[in-house]
Amino acid sequence: MPIDSEEAEAVQDLMWPGEQIRLTVKQRRVGPGGSVMTPTSVVATNKRLIILNRATLGIRRDYEVILYRQITSVRLERGMVSSSVFVRVQGYDTDKGLLKNGKQEGEIDGLNNNDAKALADFINQQLAEFNGAGPAAEQGGEQEERAAQGAYVYCSSCGARNDADALFCTSCGAKLEGAK
C-alpha cells in the first residue's frame, strides 16, 4: 500500500531516529463514519501508531501516539461501504482522542475497506513480532544472538529494553544513556 506523502509530512517532526513509516490510512470524507472537513489519519511506523486528529477545519492537529507494546488486541469490523479498526490498549488513560473517557478500546472508523484490513493486518503483524511469534522471530536467532552479546540497553526512565544503537527509548521516547 502506498504511503500518503501529505500524511508522512504531517508527522515528520514527531519521528524518532531510526523510525520508518510503513503505512498510512485516512478516514473517508464521505460515507458511514467519515468526516467531510476533518478526516482522521493513522500513520503506522515500525515502532508505533501515530493518530492525527484534525480539528478546527484542519487548522489544528492533535497527535495521539500508541506504542505497539501497549496494544493488546486489534479487531476489524467490515461494513459494506467502510470499515472500522478497533484497537485495545491496556492502562491508557486520557480524556481526549481515540481512547477518551478511560475506554480501553478505541475505534478508528470510516476507513476504506482495503485500508482498514491493511491497518489491522499490519498492527497484528507488529504484535506478533513483539510477542516473538512473527516472521522476524522465525528468521532464526538474530535477537537471541544480540541478547547473548549484550547488545541491548535499558531505559533509565521506564526500564524498557532497547537495541544498543538506539538513541531514544521505543517505549517512552526518553533519550537513552550514552546516546549522542
Contact map, one row per residue, 1 for C-alpha under 8 A:
111000000000000000000010000000000000000000000000000000000000000000000000000000000000000000000000000000000000000000000100000000000000000000000000000000000000000000000000000000000000
111100000000000000000011000000000000000000000000000000000000000000000000000000000000000000000000000000000000000000000000000000000000000000000000000000000000000000000000000000000000
111110110000000000001111000000000000000000000000000000000000000000000000000000000000000000000000000000000000000000000000000000000000000000000000000000000000000000000000000000000000
011111110000000000000001100000000000000000000000000000000000000000000000000000000000000000000000000000000000000000000000000000000000000000000000000000000000000000000000000000000000
001111111000000000000000000000000000000000000000000000000000000000000000000000000000000000000000000000000000000000000000000000000000000000000000000000000000000000000000000000000000
000111111100000000000000000000000000000000000000000000000000000000000000000000000000000000000000000000000000000000000000000000000000000000000000000000000000000000000000000000000000
001111111110000000000001000000000000000010100000000000000000000000000000000000000000000000000000000000000000000000000000000000000000000000000000000000000000000000000000000000000000
001111111111000000001001000000000000000000100000000000000000000000000000000000000000000000000000000000000000000000000000000000000000000000000000000000000000000000000000000000000000
000011111111000000000000000000000000000000000000000000000000000000000000000000000000000000000000000000000000000000000000000000000000000000000000000000000000000000000000000000000000
000001111111100000000000000000000000000000000000000000000000000000000000000000000000000000000000000000000000000000000000000000000000000000000000000000000000000000000000000000000000
000000111111111000000000000000000000000000000000010000000000000000000000000000000000000000000000000000000000000000000000000000000000000000000000000000000000000000000000000000000000
000000011111111000000000000000000000000000000000000000000000000000000000000000000000000000000000000000000000000000000000000000000000000000000000000000000000000000000000000000000000
000000000111111000000000000000000000000000000000000000000000000000000000000000000000000000000000000000000000000000000000000000000000000000000000000000000000000000000000000000000000
000000000011111100000000000000000000000000000000000000000000000000000000000000000000000000000000000000000000000000000000000000000000000000000000000000000000000000000000000000000000
000000000011111110110000000000000000000000000000000000000000000000000000000000000000000000000000000000000000000000000000000000000000000000000000000000000000000000000000000000000000
000000000000011111100000000000000000000000000000000000000000000000000000000000000000000000000000000000000000000000000000000000000000000000000000000000000000000000000001000010000000
000000000000001111100000000000000000000000000000000000000000000000000000000000000000000000000000000000000000000000000000000000000000000000000000000000000000000000000111000000000000
000000000000000111110000000000000000000000000000000000000000000000000000000000000000000000000000000000000000000000000000000000000000000000000000000000000000000000000100000000000000
000000000000001111111000000000000000000000001110000000000000000000000000000000000000000000000000000000000000000000000000000000000000000000000000000000000000000000000000000000000000
000000000000001001111100000000000000000000001110000000000000000000000000000000000000000000000000000000000000000000000000000000000000000000000000000000000000000000000000000000000000
001000010000000000111111000000000000000000111100000000000000000000000000000000000000000000000000000000000000000000000000000000000000000000000000000000000000000000000000000000000000
001000000000000000011111000000000000000000111100000000000000000000000000000000000000000000000000000000000000000000000000000000000000000000000000000000000000000000000000000000000000
111000000000000000001111100000000000000000111000000000000000000000000000000000000000000000000000000000000000000000000010000000000000000000000000000000000000000000000000000000000000
011100110000000000001111110000000000000011110000000000000000000000000000000000000000000000000000000000000000000000000000000000000000000000000000000000000000000000000000000000000000
000100000000000000000011111000000000000011100000000000000000000000000000000000000000000000000000000000000000001000110010000000000000000000000000000000000000000000000000000000000000
000000000000000000000001111100000000001111000000000000000000000000000000000000000000000000000000000000000000001000000000000000000000000000000000000000000000000000000000000000000000
000000000000000000000000111110001110001110000000000000000000000000000000000000000000000000000000000000000000111100000000000000000000000000000000000000000000000000000000000000000000
000000000000000000000000011111101111001000000000000000000000000000000000000000000100000000000000000000000000011100000000000000000000000000000000000000000000000000000000000000000000
000000000000000000000000001111100111101000000000000000000000000000000000000000000000000000000000000000000000000000000000000000000000000000000000000000000000000000000000000000000000
000000000000000000000000000111110111000000000000000000000000000000000000000000000000000000000000000000000000000000000000000000000000000000000000000000000000000000000000000000000000
000000000000000000000000000111111100000000000000000000000000000000000000000000001100000000000000000000000000010000000000000000000000000000000000000000000000000000000000000000000000
000000000000000000000000000001111100000000000000000000000000000000000000000000001100000000000000000000000000010000000000000000000000000000000000000000000000000000000000000000000000
000000000000000000000000001100111110000000000000000000000000000000000000000000000100000000000000000000000000111000000000000000000000000000000000000000000000000000000000000000000000
000000000000000000000000001111111111001000000000000000000000000000000000000000000000000000000000000000000000111000000000000000000000000000000000000000000000000000000000000000000000
000000000000000000000000001111001111111100000000000000000000000000000000000000000000000000000000000000000000010000000000000000000000000000000000000000000000000000000000000000000000
000000000000000000000000000111000111111000000000000000000000000000000000000000000000000000000000000000000000000000000000000000000000000000000000000000000000000000000000000000000000
000000000000000000000000000010000011111000000000000000001100000000000000000000000000000000000000000000000000000000000000000000000000000000000000000000000000000000000000000000000000
000000000000000000000000000000000011111100000000000011111100000000000000000000000000000000000000000000000000000000000000000000000000000000000000000000000000000000000000000000000000
000000000000000000000000011110000111111110000000000011000000000000000000000000000000000000000000000000000000000000000000000000000000000000000000000000000000000000000000000000000000
000000000000000000000000011000000010011111000000001111000000000000000000000000000000000000000000000000000000000000000000000000000000000000000000000000000000000000000000000000000000
000000100000000000000001111000000000001111100000001110000000000000000000000000000000000000000000000000000000000000000000000000000000000000000000000000000000000000000000000000000000
000000000000000000000001110000000000000111110000111100000000000000000000000000000000000000000000000000000000000000000000000000000000000000000000000000000000000000000000000000000000
000000110000000000001111100000000000000011111000111100000000000000000000000000000000000000000000000000000000000000000000000000000000000000000000000000000000000000000000000000000000
000000000000000000001111000000000000000001111111110000000000000000000000000000000000000000000000000000000000000000000010000000000000000000000000000000000000000000000000000000000000
000000000000000000111110000000000000000000111111110000000000000000000000000000000000000000000000000000000000000000000000000000000000000000000000000000000000000000000000000000000000
000000000000000000111100000000000000000000011111000000000000000000000000000000000000000000000000000000000000000000000000000001000000000000000000000000000000000000000000000000000000
000000000000000000110000000000000000000000011111100000000000000000110000000000000000000000000000000000000000000000000000000000000000000000000000000000000000000000000000010000000000
000000000000000000000000000000000000000000011111110000000000000011110000000000000000000000000000000000000000000000000000000000000000000000000000000000000000000000000000000000000000
000000000000000000000000000000000000000001111011111000000000000011110000000000000000000000000000000000000000000000000000000000000000000000000000000000000000000000000000000000000000
000000000010000000000000000000000000000001111001111100000000001111000000000000000000000000000000000000000000000000000000000000000000000000000000000000000000000000000000000000000000
000000000000000000000000000000000000000111100000111110000000001110000000000000000000000000000000000000000000000000000000000000000000000000000000000000000000000000000000000000000000
000000000000000000000000000000000000000111100000011111000000111100000000000000000000000000000000000000000000000000000000000000000000000000000000000000000000000000000000000000000000
000000000000000000000000000000000000011110000000001111100000111100000000000000000000000000000000100000000000000000000000000000000000000000000000000000000000000000000000000000000000
000000000000000000000000000000000000011100000000000111111111110000000000000000000000000000000000000000000000000000000000000000000000000000000000000000000000000000000000000000000000
000000000000000000000000000000000000010000000000000011111111110000000000000000000000000000000000000000000000000000000000000000000000000000000000000000000000000000000000000000000000
000000000000000000000000000000000000010000000000000001111111000000000000000000000000000000000000000000000000000000000000000000000000000000000000000000000000000000000000000000000000
000000000000000000000000000000000000110000000000000001111111000000000000000000000000000000000000000000000000000000000000000000000000000000000000000000000000000000000000000000000000
000000000000000000000000000000000000110000000000000001111111100000000000000000000000000000000000000000000000000000000000000000000000000000000000000000000000000000000000000000000000
000000000000000000000000000000000000000000000000000001111111100000000000000000000000000000000000000000000000000000000000000000000000000000000000000000000000000000000000000000000000
000000000000000000000000000000000000000000000000000001111111110000000000000000000000000000000000000000000000000000000000000000000000000000000000000000000000000000000000000000000000
000000000000000000000000000000000000000000000000000111100111111000000000000000000000000000000000000000000000000000000000000000000000000000000000000000000000000000000000000000000000
000000000000000000000000000000000000000000000000000111100001111100000000000000000000000000000000000000000000000000000000000000000000000000000000000000000000000000000000000000000000
000000000000000000000000000000000000000000000000011110000000111110000000000000000000000000000000000000000000000000000000000000000000000000000000000000000000000000000000000000000000
000000000000000000000000000000000000000000000000011110000000011111000000000000000000000000000000110000000000000000000000000000000000000000000000000000000000000000000000000000000000
000000000000000000000000000000000000000000000001111000000000001111100000000000000000000000000000000000000000000000000000000000000000000000000000000000000000000000000000000000000000
000000000000000000000000000000000000000000000001110000000000000111110110000000000000000000000000000000000000000000000000000000000000000000000000000000000000000000000000000000000000
000000000000000000000000000000000000000000000011100000000000000011111110000000000000000000000000000000000000000000000000000000000000000000000000000000000000000000000000011000000000
000000000000000000000000000000000000000000000011100000000000000001111110000000000000000000000000000000000000000000000000001001100100000000000000000000000000000000000000000000000000
000000000000000000000000000000000000000000000000000000000000000000111111000000000000000000000000000000000000000000000000000000100100000000000000000000000000000000000000001000000000
000000000000000000000000000000000000000000000000000000000000000001111111000000000000000011100000000000000000000000000000000000000000000000000000000000000000000000000000000000000000
000000000000000000000000000000000000000000000000000000000000000001111111110000000000001111000000000000000000000000000000000000100000000000000000000000000000000000000000000000000000
000000000000000000000000000000000000000000000000000000000000000000001111110000000000001111000000000000000000000000000000000000100000000000000000000000000000000000000000000000000000
000000000000000000000000000000000000000000000000000000000000000000000011111000000000001110000000000000000000000000000000000100000000000000000000000000000000000000000000000000000000
000000000000000000000000000000000000000000000000000000000000000000000011111100000000111100000000000000000000000000000001001100000000000000000000000000000000000000000000000000000000
000000000000000000000000000000000000000000000000000000000000000000000000111110000000111000000000000000000000000000000001000000000000000000000000000000000000000000000000000000000000
000000000000000000000000000000000000000000000000000000000000000000000000011111000011110000000000000000000000000000011001000000000000000000000000000000000000000000000000000000000000
000000000000000000000000000000000000000000000000000000000000000000000000001111100011110000000000000000000000000000000000000000000000000000000000000000000000000000000000000000000000
000000000000000000000000000000000000000000000000000000000000000000000000000111110111000000000000000000000000000010000000000000000000000000000000000000000000000000000000000000000000
000000000000000000000000000000000000000000000000000000000000000000000000000011111111000000000000000000000000000010000000000000000000000000000000000000000000000000000000000000000000
000000000000000000000000000000000000000000000000000000000000000000000000000001111110000000000000000000000000000000000000000000000000000000000000000000000000000000000000000000000000
000000000000000000000000000000110000000000000000000000000000000000000000000000111110000000000000000000000000000110000000000000000000000000000000000000000000000000000000000000000000
000000000000000000000000000100111000000000000000000000000000000000000000000001111111000000000000000000000000111110000000000000000000000000000000000000000000000000000000000000000000
000000000000000000000000000000000000000000000000000000000000000000000000000111111111100000000000000000000000111110010000000000000000000000000000000000000000000000000000000000000000
000000000000000000000000000000000000000000000000000000000000000000000000000111100111110000000000000000000011111000010000000000000000000000000000000000000000000000000000000000000000
000000000000000000000000000000000000000000000000000000000000000000000000011110000011111000000000000000000011100000010011000000000000000000000000000000000000000000000000000000000000
000000000000000000000000000000000000000000000000000000000000000000000000011110000001111100000000000000001111000000000000000000000000000000000000000000000000000000000000000000000000
000000000000000000000000000000000000000000000000000000000000000000000011111000000000111110000000000000001111000000000000000000000000000000000000000000000000000000000000000000000000
000000000000000000000000000000000000000000000000000000000000000000000011110000000000011111000000000000011100000000000000000000000000000000000000000000000000000000000000000000000000
000000000000000000000000000000000000000000000000000000000000000000000111100000000000001111110000000000011000000000000000000000000000000000000000000000000000000000000000000000000000
000000000000000000000000000000000000000000000000000000000000000000000111000000000000000111110000000000010000000000000000000000000000000000000000000000000000000000000000000000000000
000000000000000000000000000000000000000000000000000000000000000000000100000000000000000011111000000000010000000000000000000000000000000000000000000000000000000000000000000000000000
000000000000000000000000000000000000000000000000000000000000000000000000000000000000000011111100001001010000000000000000000000000000000000000000000000000000000000000000000000000000
000000000000000000000000000000000000000000000000000000000000000000000000000000000000000000111110001111100000000000000000000000000000000000000000000000000000000000000000000000000000
000000000000000000000000000000000000000000000000000000000000000000000000000000000000000000011111101111000000000000000000000000000000000000000000000000000000000000000000000000000000
000000000000000000000000000000000000000000000000000000000000000000000000000000000000000000001111101111000000000000000000000000000000000000000000000000000000000000000000000000000000
000000000000000000000000000000000000000000000000000000000000000000000000000000000000000000000111111110000000000000000000000000000000000000000000000000000000000000000000000000000000
000000000000000000000000000000000000000000000000000010000000000100000000000000000000000000000111111100000000000000000000000000000000000000000000000000000000000000000000000000000000
000000000000000000000000000000000000000000000000000000000000000100000000000000000000000000000001111100000111000000000000000000000000000000000000000000000000000000000000000000000000
000000000000000000000000000000000000000000000000000000000000000000000000000000000000000000011111111111111100000000000000000000000000000000000000000000000000000000000000000000000000
000000000000000000000000000000000000000000000000000000000000000000000000000000000000000000001111111111100000000000000000000000000000000000000000000000000000000000000000000000000000
000000000000000000000000000000000000000000000000000000000000000000000000000000000000000000001111001111100000000000000000000000000000000000000000000000000000000000000000000000000000
000000000000000000000000000000000000000000000000000000000000000000000000000000000000000000011110001111110000000000000000000000000000000000000000000000000000000000000000000000000000
000000000000000000000000000000000000000000000000000000000000000000000000000000000000000000001000001111111100000000000000000000000000000000000000000000000000000000000000000000000000
000000000000000000000000000000000000000000000000000000000000000000000000000000000000000111110000001001111100000000000000000000000000000000000000000000000000000000000000000000000000
000000000000000000000000000000000000000000000000000000000000000000000000000000000000011110000000001000111110000000000000000000000000000000000000000000000000000000000000000000000000
000000000000000000000000000000000000000000000000000000000000000000000000000000000000011100000000011000111111000000000000000000000000000000000000000000000000000000000000000000000000
000000000000000000000000000000000000000000000000000000000000000000000000000000000001111000000000010000001111100000000000000000000000000000000000000000000000000000000000000000000000
000000000000000000000000000000000000000000000000000000000000000000000000000000000001111000000000010000000111111000000000000000000000000000000000000000000000000000000000000000000000
000000000000000000000000001000001100000000000000000000000000000000000000000000000111100000000000000000000011111000000000000000000000000000000000000000000000000000000000000000000000
000000000000000000000000001100111110000000000000000000000000000000000000000000000111000000000000000000000001111100000000000000000000000000000000000000000000000000000000000000000000
000000000000000000000000111100001100000000000000000000000000000000000000000000000111000000000000000000000001111110110000000000000000000000000000000000000000000000000000000000000000
000000000000000000000000001100000000000000000000000000000000000000000000000000001110000000000000000000000000011111110000000000000000000000000000000000000000000000000000000000000000
000000000000000000000000000000000000000000000000000000000000000000000000000001101110000000000000000000000000001111111000000000000000000000000000000000000000000000000000000000000000
000000000000000000000000000000000000000000000000000000000000000000000000000000000000000000000000000000000000000111111100000000000000000000000000000000000000000000000000000000000000
000000000000000000000000100000000000000000000000000000000000000000000000000000000000000000000000000000000000001111111110000000000000000000000000000000000000000000000000000000000000
000000000000000000000000100000000000000000000000000000000000000000000000000100000011100000000000000000000000001111111111000000000000000000000000000000000000000000000000000000000000
000000000000000000000000000000000000000000000000000000000000000000000000000100000000000000000000000000000000000011111111100000000000000000000000000000000000000000000000000000000000
100000000000000000000000000000000000000000000000000000000000000000000000000000000000000000000000000000000000000001111111110000000000000000000000000000000000000000000000000000000000
000000000000000000000010100000000000000000010000000000000000000000000000000000000000100000000000000000000000000000111111111000000000000000000000000000000000000000000000000000000000
000000000000000000000000000000000000000000000000000000000000000000000000011100000000100000000000000000000000000000011111111100000000000000000000000000000000000000000000000000000000
000000000000000000000000000000000000000000000000000000000000000000000000000000000000000000000000000000000000000000001111111110000000000000000000000000000000000000000000000000000000
000000000000000000000000000000000000000000000000000000000000000000000000000000000000000000000000000000000000000000000111111111000000000000000000000000000000000000000000000000000000
000000000000000000000000000000000000000000000000000000000000000000010000010000000000000000000000000000000000000000000011111111100000000000000000000000000000000000000000000000000000
000000000000000000000000000000000000000000000000000000000000000000000000110000000000000000000000000000000000000000000001111111110000000000000000000000000000000000000000000000000000
000000000000000000000000000000000000000000000000000000000000000000000000000000000000000000000000000000000000000000000000111111111000010000000000000000000000000000000000000000000000
000000000000000000000000000000000000000000000100000000000000000000010000000000000000000000000000000000000000000000000000011111111100010000000000000000000000000000000000000000000000
000000000000000000000000000000000000000000000000000000000000000000011011000000000000000000000000000000000000000000000000001111111110010000000000000000000000000000000000000000000000
000000000000000000000000000000000000000000000000000000000000000000000000000000000000000000000000000000000000000000000000000111111111110000000000000000000000000000000000000000000000
000000000000000000000000000000000000000000000000000000000000000000000000000000000000000000000000000000000000000000000000000011111111111110000000000000000000000000000000000000000000
000000000000000000000000000000000000000000000000000000000000000000011000000000000000000000000000000000000000000000000000000001111111110000000000000000000000000000000000000000000000
000000000000000000000000000000000000000000000000000000000000000000000000000000000000000000000000000000000000000000000000000000111111110000000000000000000000000000000000000000000000
000000000000000000000000000000000000000000000000000000000000000000000000000000000000000000000000000000000000000000000000000000011111110110000000000000000000000000000000000000000000
000000000000000000000000000000000000000000000000000000000000000000000000000000000000000000000000000000000000000000000000000000011111111111000000000000000000000000000000000000000000
000000000000000000000000000000000000000000000000000000000000000000000000000000000000000000000000000000000000000000000000000011111111111111000000000000000000000000000000000000000000
000000000000000000000000000000000000000000000000000000000000000000000000000000000000000000000000000000000000000000000000000000001000111111100000000000000000000000000000000000000000
000000000000000000000000000000000000000000000000000000000000000000000000000000000000000000000000000000000000000000000000000000001001111111110000000000000000000000000000000000000000
000000000000000000000000000000000000000000000000000000000000000000000000000000000000000000000000000000000000000000000000000000001001111111111010000000000000000000000000000000000000
000000000000000000000000000000000000000000000000000000000000000000000000000000000000000000000000000000000000000000000000000000000000111111110000000000000000000000000000000000000000
000000000000000000000000000000000000000000000000000000000000000000000000000000000000000000000000000000000000000000000000000000000000001111111100000000000000000000000000000000000000
000000000000000000000000000000000000000000000000000000000000000000000000000000000000000000000000000000000000000000000000000000000000000111111100000000000000000000000000000000000000
000000000000000000000000000000000000000000000000000000000000000000000000000000000000000000000000000000000000000000000000000000000000000010111111100000000000000000000000000000000000
000000000000000000000000000000000000000000000000000000000000000000000000000000000000000000000000000000000000000000000000000000000000000000111111110000000000000000000000000000000000
000000000000000000000000000000000000000000000000000000000000000000000000000000000000000000000000000000000000000000000000000000000000000010001111111000000000000000000000000000000000
000000000000000000000000000000000000000000000000000000000000000000000000000000000000000000000000000000000000000000000000000000000000000000001111111100000000000000000000000000000000
000000000000000000000000000000000000000000000000000000000000000000000000000000000000000000000000000000000000000000000000000000000000000000001111111110000000000000000000000000000000
000000000000000000000000000000000000000000000000000000000000000000000000000000000000000000000000000000000000000000000000000000000000000000000111111111110000000000000000000000000000
000000000000000000000000000000000000000000000000000000000000000000000000000000000000000000000000000000000000000000000000000000000000000000000011111111110000000000000000000000000000
000000000000000000000000000000000000000000000000000000000000000000000000000000000000000000000000000000000000000000000000000000000000000000000001111111100000000000000000000000000000
000000000000000000000000000000000000000000000000000000000000000000000000000000000000000000000000000000000000000000000000000000000000000000000000111111100000000000000000000000000000
000000000000000000000000000000000000000000000000000000000000000000000000000000000000000000000000000000000000000000000000000000000000000000000000011111110000000000000000000000000000
000000000000000000000000000000000000000000000000000000000000000000000000000000000000000000000000000000000000000000000000000000000000000000000000011111111000000000110000000000000000
000000000000000000000000000000000000000000000000000000000000000000000000000000000000000000000000000000000000000000000000000000000000000000000000011001111100000011110000000000000000
000000000000000000000000000000000000000000000000000000000000000000000000000000000000000000000000000000000000000000000000000000000000000000000000000000111110000011110000000000010000
000000000000000000000000000000000000000000000000000000000000000000000000000000000000000000000000000000000000000000000000000000000000000000000000000000011111001111000000000000010000
000000000000000000000000000000000000000000000000000000000000000000000000000000000000000000000000000000000000000000000000000000000000000000000000000000001111111111000000100001011000
000000000000000000000000000000000000000000000000000000000000000000000000000000000000000000000000000000000000000000000000000000000000000000000000000000000111111000000000000000011000
000000000000000000000000000000000000000000000000000000000000000000000000000000000000000000000000000000000000000000000000000000000000000000000000000000000011111000000000000101000000
000000000000000000000000000000000000000000000000000000000000000000000000000000000000000000000000000000000000000000000000000000000000000000000000000000000011111100000000001100000000
000000000000000000000000000000000000000000000000000000000000000000000000000000000000000000000000000000000000000000000000000000000000000000000000000000000111111110000000000000000000
000000000000000000000000000000000000000000000000000000000000000000000000000000000000000000000000000000000000000000000000000000000000000000000000000000000110011111000000111000000000
000000000000000000000000000000000000000000000000000000000000000000000000000000000000000000000000000000000000000000000000000000000000000000000000000000011110001111100000000000000000
000000000000000000000000000000000000000000000000000000000000000000000000000000000000000000000000000000000000000000000000000000000000000000000000000000011110000111110100110000000000
000000000000000000000000000000000000000000000000000000000000000000000000000000000000000000000000000000000000000000000000000000000000000000000000000000111000000011111100000000000000
000000000000000000000000000000000000000000000000000000000000000000000000000000000000000000000000000000000000000000000000000000000000000000000000000000111000000001111100000000000000
000000000000000000000000000000000000000000000000000000000000000000000000000000000000000000000000000000000000000000000000000000000000000000000000000000000000000000111110000000000000
000000000000000011000000000000000000000000000000000000000000000000000000000000000000000000000000000000000000000000000000000000000000000000000000000000000000000001111111100000010010
000000000000000010000000000000000000000000000000000000000000000000000000000000000000000000000000000000000000000000000000000000000000000000000000000000000000000000001111100000110011
000000000000000110000000000000000000000000000000000000000000000000000000000000000000000000000000000000000000000000000000000000000000000000000000000000000000000000000111110011110010
000000000000000000000000000000000000000000000000000000000000000000000000000000000000000000000000000000000000000000000000000000000000000000000000000000000010000101000111111111110000
000000000000000000000000000000000000000000000010000000000000000000100000000000000000000000000000000000000000000000000000000000000000000000000000000000000000000101000001111110000000
000000000000000000000000000000000000000000000000000000000000000000101000000000000000000000000000000000000000000000000000000000000000000000000000000000000000010100000000111110000000
000000000000000000000000000000000000000000000000000000000000000000000000000000000000000000000000000000000000000000000000000000000000000000000000000000000000110000000000111111000000
000000000000000100000000000000000000000000000000000000000000000000000000000000000000000000000000000000000000000000000000000000000000000000000000000000000000000000000001111111100000
000000000000000000000000000000000000000000000000000000000000000000000000000000000000000000000000000000000000000000000000000000000000000000000000000000000010100000000001100111110000
000000000000000000000000000000000000000000000000000000000000000000000000000000000000000000000000000000000000000000000000000000000000000000000000000000000000000000000011100011111010
000000000000000000000000000000000000000000000000000000000000000000000000000000000000000000000000000000000000000000000000000000000000000000000000000000001111000000000111100001111110
000000000000000000000000000000000000000000000000000000000000000000000000000000000000000000000000000000000000000000000000000000000000000000000000000000000011000000000000000000111110
000000000000000000000000000000000000000000000000000000000000000000000000000000000000000000000000000000000000000000000000000000000000000000000000000000000000000000000000000000011111
000000000000000000000000000000000000000000000000000000000000000000000000000000000000000000000000000000000000000000000000000000000000000000000000000000000000000000000111000000111111
000000000000000000000000000000000000000000000000000000000000000000000000000000000000000000000000000000000000000000000000000000000000000000000000000000000000000000000010000000000111
